[in-house]
Amino acid sequence: MFSAVTSEGKTVYLMKERYAATEASELRKTKFFCPVCREQLDVKLGSLKAPHFAHKQNKACTIEFEPESAYHLEGKKQLYSWLKAKGCSPVLEPYVKSIQQRPDIIANVQGGMLAFEFQCANLAPDLLYKRTQGLKQAGAEPLWIIGGNRLKRTSRHFFQLSAFHWQFMKENPRQFLLFYCPEARSFYKLHHITPFYANYACASLEAIPLTKANVKDMWFSASAPSFQPAAWQSAITRFRHKPPRFLSKEANHLRLLFYEKRQTPLPFLPPEVFAPIPLGAVFLSPVFIWQGHLYLYMTDLAEKRMSIRFSAVFRFCKMQIQKKRIHLRYEYSEQLLREALKQYINFLCGKEFLIEGEKEVYMVKYPVHDCRTLEGVMERDQTCFGE
């Protein structure tokens, strides 16, 4: 932490890069205390980390703290200086007594109080929820910024996202992830995040140098549409050429269903089960699994010359979730699940696979055609996803 209080109650901040020998000596002679638990603190003025205060060994604070790395300390300091330069009147590490929390920074943006949390260490979902709700209760809008060292890129438009990353999506209604790297002095905004597998997602990455970053645009302006259909199609092609060697129980169940009902092996799954849905992160199951179950249900109805009612699709999906054939990433409201399924149905209508007659009542437009060759199914991929 950068802040502490003296025995007289004065708040002191260690914000310099280095302290001269005489100044460092005076600091070490002074007694400093944690503003939360009132325990005496050590003054850390070494060369490996930025100057900071720390609780004495074997002493724990009354509120939950994660150990602060040099990376985290430097990032927090840079973010504070940036907000100060932008005229946001930031307060570093304030203790909010009513909720017993100490966010990294609180600042005034557009007349509202924002709490900035720079998260580099692992954080349990229940603690993230508790802190988020606590800050809201205190009248501050929480803004979580992930350490840039937690951004794992596998290709130009694909990223490895663990449960650590997805939990921030759940708490962020704006549906993007924001990273900050103090070494590069740059923000990285990951948006249009569309999962292919549980922890593997297609997304657009926007690098914003700190010198060019605007507080308002960073959080309150929508990102321009920039989903990458070519990258998504490439992922489908890789799946077709090299499907997973080790199948999960849910994937193997779907494989057997497609072979039993359509005589279709896994690499030849129809393009309609790879729809890139904006709310696809609702599902923990890979895209082809949750959409595969819905596809088989709808095409079974089509073969019986029955209409496809959205309400029936929704009930069927909930039943598959209860049977653990489809898995959700978290517990979501029925409304959000409904919106995700509606996006999938709308995608199929846009590709003229379905046509809507009455409101939320659909028919399959053409007889279902299952491709028997890799070339044939990839031609359909191009028709479906080609720009």
Rosetta blueprint (number, residue, H / E / L):
1 M L
2 F L
3 S E
4 A E
5 V E
6 T E
7 S L
8 E L
9 G L
10 K L
11 T E
12 V E
13 Y E
14 L L
15 M L
16 K L
17 E L
18 R L
19 Y L
20 A L
21 A H
22 T H
23 E H
24 A H
25 S H
26 E H
27 L H
28 R H
29 K H
30 T L
31 K L
32 F E
33 F E
34 C L
35 P L
36 V L
37 C L
38 R L
39 E L
40 Q E
41 L E
42 D E
43 V E
44 K E
45 L L
46 G L
47 S L
48 L L
49 K L
50 A L
51 P L
52 H E
53 F E
54 A E
55 H E
56 K L
57 Q L
58 N L
59 K L
60 A L
61 C L
62 T L
63 I L
64 E L
65 F L
66 E L
67 P L
68 E L
69 S L
70 A H
71 Y H
72 H H
73 L H
74 E H
75 G H
76 K H
77 K H
78 Q H
79 L H
80 Y H
81 S H
82 W H
83 L H
84 K H
85 A H
86 K L
87 G L
88 C L
89 S L
90 P L
91 V E
92 L E
93 E L
94 P L
95 Y L
96 V E
97 K L
98 S L
99 I L
100 Q L
101 Q E
102 R L
103 P L
104 D L
105 I E
106 I E
107 A E
108 N E
109 V E
110 Q L
111 G L
112 G E
113 M E
114 L E
115 A E
116 F E
117 E E
118 F E
119 Q E
120 C L
121 A L
122 N L
123 L L
124 A L
125 P H
126 D H
127 L H
128 L H
129 Y H
130 K H
131 R H
132 T H
133 Q H
134 G H
135 L H
136 K H
137 Q H
138 A L
139 G L
140 A L
141 E E
142 P E
143 L E
144 W E
145 I E
146 I E
147 G E
148 G H
149 N H
150 R H
151 L L
152 K E
153 R E
154 T E
155 S E
156 R L
157 H L
158 F E
159 F E
160 Q E
161 L L
162 S L
163 A H
164 F H
165 H H
166 W H
167 Q H
168 F H
169 M H
170 K H
171 E H
172 N L
173 P L
174 R L
175 Q L
176 F L
177 L E
178 L E
179 F E
180 Y E
181 C E
182 P L
183 E L
184 A L
185 R L
186 S E
187 F E
188 Y E
189 K E
190 L E
191 H E
192 H E
193 I E
194 T E
195 P E
196 F E
197 Y E
198 A L
199 N L
200 Y E
201 A E
202 C E
203 A E
204 S E
205 L E
206 E E
207 A E
208 I E
209 P E
210 L H
211 T H
212 K H
213 A L
214 N L
215 V H
216 K H
217 D H
218 M H
219 W H
220 F H
221 S L
222 A L
223 S L
224 A L
225 P L
226 S L
227 F L
228 Q L
229 P H
230 A H
231 A H
232 W H
233 Q H
234 S H
235 A H
236 I H
237 T H
238 R H
239 F H
240 R H
241 H H
242 K L
243 P L
244 P L
245 R L
246 F L
247 L L
248 S L
249 K H
250 E H
251 A H
252 N H
253 H H
254 L H
255 R H
256 L H
257 L H
258 F H
259 Y H
260 E H
261 K H
262 R H
263 Q L
264 T L
265 P L
266 L H
267 P H
268 F H
269 L L
270 P L
271 P H
272 E H
273 V H
274 F L
275 A L
276 P L
277 I L
278 P L
279 L L
280 G H
281 A H
282 V H
283 F E
284 L L
285 S L
286 P L
287 V H
288 F H
289 I H
290 W H
291 Q H
292 G H
293 H H
294 L H
295 Y H
296 L H
297 Y H
298 M H
299 T H
300 D H
301 L H
302 A H
303 E H
304 K L
305 R L
306 M L
307 S L
308 I E
309 R E
310 F H
311 S H
312 A H
313 V H
314 F H
315 R H
316 F H
317 C H
318 K H
319 M H
320 Q H
321 I H
322 Q H
323 K L
324 K L
325 R L
326 I L
327 H L
328 L E
329 R L
330 Y L
331 E L
332 Y L
333 S L
334 E H
335 Q H
336 L H
337 L H
338 R H
339 E H
340 A H
341 L H
342 K H
343 Q H
344 Y H
345 I H
346 N H
347 F H
348 L H
349 C H
350 G H
351 K L
352 E L
353 F L
354 L E
355 I E
356 E E
357 G L
358 E L
359 K L
360 E L
361 V E
362 Y E
363 M E
364 V E
365 K L
366 Y L
367 P L
368 V L
369 H L
370 D L
371 C L
372 R L
373 T L
374 L H
375 E H
376 G H
377 V H
378 M H
379 E H
380 R H
381 D H
382 Q H
383 T H
384 C H
385 F H
386 G L
387 E L
